[in-house]
Amino acid sequence: MIRTKSLPEQIPGAILELYHKQMVEELHSILQYWMQHTIDATNGGFYGKVDNNNMADAHAPKGAVLNARILWTFSAAYNLTRQPGYLQVANRAYQYITEYFIDRKYGGTYWSVNYKGEPLETKKQVYAQAFLLYACSEYYLCTHNEAIKANAQKLYRQIEKHSFDRQYTGYFEAFTREWQPLADLRLSDKDANEKKSMNTHLHVLEAYSSLYKIWPTAELKRSITLLLHNFSEHIAGTNGHLHLFFDECWRVKDDIISYGHDIEAAWLMLEAAVAIGDNQLIDNCKFLAINIAQAVQAGLDADGGLWYEKQGDNLIKEKHWWPQAEAMVGFYNAWQIKGDTHYLNLSLRVWQFIQAYIKINTQDEWYWGIDDNGQPMQGKDKAGFWKCPYHNSRACMEIIKRIGINL
């Protein structure tokens, strides 16, 4: 995390104090929701699905990404606040993951289990391995249990052994349970079936940066450095947006703009460069972060919300919860770098949009998103395979920490 510049005179300290206060309250509200509505007291762990009416589906499959993100979120919240209740939830998440998700024969995490904890989809999606590594690294900071660090190190080595492309660099998307080639590499039905993706690389980078905090080795630093070069040389486009899908040779295979991923990568890349202390990479990532923040503004609507995606000339007129969370941080990060209050105002406007449309009740989880008419999207979850407490809780924690430097 970079240090905020001296506050410009036209930004009263009271504005940041209020933003900080609201983020503290919002973090508590989100986590209380997950503690109240998602704990599966019958089958262990957490429900795989909770609908917009807060009704849990006790028989829904349980995903590795959801459970890893719960572990990361409550670990990070405990590390920030030291509230014992958050550590209890993190303990529960880690225990469930280690008992039901870890493949003891071939290593790594299954993609999903059924509601009883029995393996369902056993493929090794590298995206999921990265999130579990990310979560274990943060959880270690709660406990300082060396066995947890060892599990994180093991996940790193498995990713490097099975997924790293030694010819062209980068990471392949997915494998069978036995880490053999897989025909369908897609993370979800909406994704392209390509060998490499921006999304997986972003979260491998995020996970490695987190691991570096507890295991700052030369080997891991080289991995992070190479990932940042992958972003600057292959993934970042010349127009301030990121390419999403590639073949093994890094040939671009899409024409999609994902505004949320753009602005998320803007601050995560810089975080990684700062973590390893490489001044040249820090400067380059600051440059990329500003270029991205400038380009992403084309995806902002008049109400302050960020549209989901643009495919060619077709704008997907939905405003999902997670791009809003990432925009809060990404624009705030741009203000920290450049000192231009325009970016701080964008961060504040996105938060106002969230309060008006995405977070309707003060003691509740955010909706999945709203449609073109400003109405909550139907048939979506408040908690589920992809709807996790990670993006919005992390945004709160990032803003709290960044403002807290100057309070």
N, C-alpha and C positions, 0 to 999 in steps of 0.2 A: 504494500500500500504506500502510495507516495504522500508526502507531506503537503498540506494545503499552503498555498501562498498567503501572504498577508491579505486580510479581507479588504476588498475595494470599499471605499468610503460609501458608495451608494447602496451597499448591502448591509443593512443594520444587523448587528449581532442577534437581535431578537428574532429575526427570520430564521436563522440557523438554530437558535435555541428551541424555537417552536418545532421545526422540522425534526430535530433530535428527539424532542419529547414525544412527538407523534410516532416516530419510528420505534421508540421503546415500548409505547403502548400497543402498537400494531404487532410487533414481534410477540409480545405476551398473548395478545388476542389469538393470533394464528396458532401458536403452540398449545394454548388451552383448548382450542377446537380439536386438534389432533389427539390430545390426551383424553378428551371427553368422548369423541365420536368414533375413533378408529381402532382402539385396542380390542383385540379379539380374545375375550376371556375364556372362550370355550376351546378353541383349537390352537391358541397360542399366537404370539406375534401381533399382527395387525390385519384388519379386514382388507381384502383385495379391492373392494369397491364400496363407496358411499355416494348416494345420489344427491341431486340438488335439494331434496327435502330432508337430507341428513339421515336417510334410511340405509343401513348397511346391508349388503348382500353377503350373507355368511358363507355362501358356497362359491364365491368368485375366486378365480385363480389369483395367486399372489406373485407379483413380479419382483425380479431381482433389483431392478432400477428403483422401484418404489421403496423397497426395504432398505437398500443402501442409502437412498436419499434421506429417509427417516433417521437412520443412524448418523449420517453426517450432520443433519440439521440440529438434532438434539445434543449431539456432542459439541458442535460449534456454539450453540446457545448456552450450554453449561460453561464452556470455556470463557464466554463473554460475561455471563451474569453470576455464575457460581450458584445458581438455584438448584438445590438437590433434586427436585422433581424432574428436571430435565435430564440429569444423569441417570435416574431410574429408567426413564424411557429409552435412553441410549443403551443402557445395559440390556434391556429387554430386546431391543433390535439386534444387538450383536449376538446375543445368545440364540435368537431364532435363526439368524443367518448362518451361524456356524453349525447349528444342528441340522438345518434342512436345506440350505442352498449350496453349501460347499460340496463339491464333488471330491470325495476322499480318494477315489481311484485315479482320476485323471487330472485333478487339480482345477482351480478356477471355480466360478459360480455358474449354476444352471440359470437359464433364462427365466424359468418360472416353475412354481410348484402348485399343486392343487390346494384346496382349502385345508386339507389334512396335513399338508407339508410333504406330500409325495411328489417326486420329480414329474414334471409335466412336459415342458420343452427343455431338453437337455443341451441344446446348442450352446456354443461358447461365443457369444456376441462380445466383441472387444469393448464396446461401449459400456456394457454392464461390468466387465472386469475392471475398467477404469473407475467406475463409480464406487465399486466396493473398495478399491485401493484408496480412493479419495476419502471415503468414510472411515476406513481403518486408521489412516494417518491422523485424522482429526480426533478419533476416539482415543488413540494412544495418548494424546495430549491431556485427556481427562484422567487417565488411569496410570500412565507411565508403566504399564504392564508390558514387559519385554516380549511376551508371546504375541501380543497384538502387533507390535512393530515387526516381528518376524513374519507374521501373516502378510503384512503390507509388503515387505521385501520379497516374499515369495510370489505375490501377485505381480509385482514389477518384473521379476525374472521370467515369469510365464508369458507375460505380454511380449517381452523382448525376444524370448526364444521362439514363440509360435507366430507372432503377428508382424514383427519388424521385417520390412522389405530390405534385404541386404544389397539388392541390386540398384534400386531407384530411391531408397529410403522411404520413410513413411510407414503406415501401419495398415494391414489388411483388416477387413471388416469383421469376418465371422468364420467359424469353424464348426465341425461336428463336435459331439461330446468328447471324442478322442483326439481333438485338435487336427482333424483331417480336412481337406478341401470340402467346401459346401457350395451347392449350386445356387441357393437363394441366400444372398448376403444382406438382404434388406433389414434395416432396423425396424421399419414399420411398412404397412401397405402403401403409404404415400411416397416412399422413397424410391430412388432409382437403384437398380440391382447392379451396382458398380463395385470395383475392388476397393476403392478408397473414398472417404467422405470427409468434408470439413468437420461435421458434427463429432465424429469419433476422434479426430485429431484434436479438436478443441478440448474434449474432456479427458483425453490422455494427457494433454498438456496441463490441464487443471490438476489432475491427480498427481502427476509427477512433481508439480510445484509444491503441492501439499506435503508429499513425501519428503521433499528436500528439506523441509523445516525440521524434520526429526531424523533425517539420514543424509546429511550433506556430503555425498561422496563425489569424487571426480567422474565416475561412471555415470551417475544420475545427472550431473551437470552437463555432460556431453549429450545425453538424451534430450534434455530440455533445450539446449542450444540448437540442436539439429531440428527439433520440432519448430522452434521459432523461425529458423531459416526456411522450413517447409511452408510456413505461413506467409512469409514475406516474398518468397520466390515462386510459389505455386498457388496458394490458396487466395491470397489477397489480389483482387483485380485492380486494374488501373483506374476504375471509376469510383473507388471508395467502398465497393461492396465485395463480398467474399463469394468465390465459386463454391458450389456445394458438393459436386460429385466428379470423380476422376477415374480413369483406368489406372492400371499399375504404373504406367509411364508418366502419370500426372497430366494426361490430356483431359481437358475440361469436357464434361458430359452433361451440362445443364445450362439453362438460361434463366434460372430462378434467382430472385432477390429475396432473401430472408432477413427482414429488417431486425428481428429479435436476435438472430444469431450474429448479425453484423455488430450490433451495439454491445452484445455480451462479449464477443471476442475482443473488442476494442480495449476493454479494461482487463480481461484475463491475460492477454498477451503481455501487457505491461506488468501485471502482477508477477508473471513468470520471470520476466527479465530482471525485475527488482529482486526477486527471490534469490537468483544466482549471482547478483551483483555485477552484471556485465554492462558497463556504461555505454558501450557502443550499441548494444541491443536495446538498452533502456531508451536511448535517443531515437532509435529507429521505431520502437513501439509507441513512443509518444507521438511521433510523426504519423504513424498509421492510425492511432487512436483519434487524432483530430480529423484526419481525412475521412474516417468512417463516420464520426459524429456529424460532420458536415453533410455527407451523402445520405445518412439515415433520415435527416430532416425531411426529405422528400416523401417519407412514409408516414409523417405525422398528419393527422386530420385536424380540422379547425377546433375540435373539442379537446385537443391535447393528447388524444390517444394515438397509439402506434398501430398501423395496419399490420396484418400478419405476413403476407407474402405477395410478391408480384411475379407472375410467370409470363415472360415475354411482355406483351402490352396489357395483359389481363391482371388487374389488381384483385386479390382475394379480399373481399370486403368483410373481414372478420377482425376483431380485436381480441386476441387471446390474452389470458392473464400474464403469461410469463414474459412476452416481449415488453410489457409495461414495466415489470419489475426490473428487467435488464436495462431498460432505457433510463430509469431513475439513477442507476449506478453509472451507466456509461456516460450520460450527459454531465453528471456531477464530476466524474473523472476528467472529462474534457475541461470543465471549469478549473479544476485543480492544476491541470497542465498549462492552460493558456491564460487563465486569469480573466477571461471574458465572461461577464455576468450573464450574457445571453444563454450560455449553457446551463448555468445554475437555474435560471428561470425555466428552461425546458424541463429540467429534472423536477422542479416544483409543480409545473403544469401537468406532467404525467401523473404525479401523485394526486393532484386534484381530480384528474380524470378517473383514477382508480377509485377514489372515495365516492365519486358520483355514480359510477357505472359498474365497477367490478367488485367492490366491497360494499354491499348494500347495508348490511347490519353491522354494528360495531363489534359484536361478539360472534364472529362467524369467519369461515374460510372464504376466500375469493371465489367468485364464479369462474368457470372455464373461460368465458368470454362473452362478448356481445356481438350481435349480427349487425347488418347494415342499417337496421331500424333502431338500434340502440337497445335491443331487448336481449335478455340472457339466452345464450345458445341452448337449444333443446337437446335432450338426450345425452348430455354430458355429465361428468362426475365432479363432485367436490373433492373426492379422494379416489384414486384408482391407479391403474397400471402406469399411467403417465402423469396423473394429477397428484403432485407431491408437495410437501411443504418447503421444498428446496429453493426455488427461484424467489418467492416472495419473502421467506424468512431471511434468506441470504442478503437480499436487497436491503432489508431493514438493518441487518447487522453491519453491512458495509457502510451504510449512511451513518449509523451510530458511531462507528469507529472513526470514519473520516472527519465527521464534525467534531467528535470528542477531542481530537488533537488540539482544537482551538478553543475549547470551552474551559 
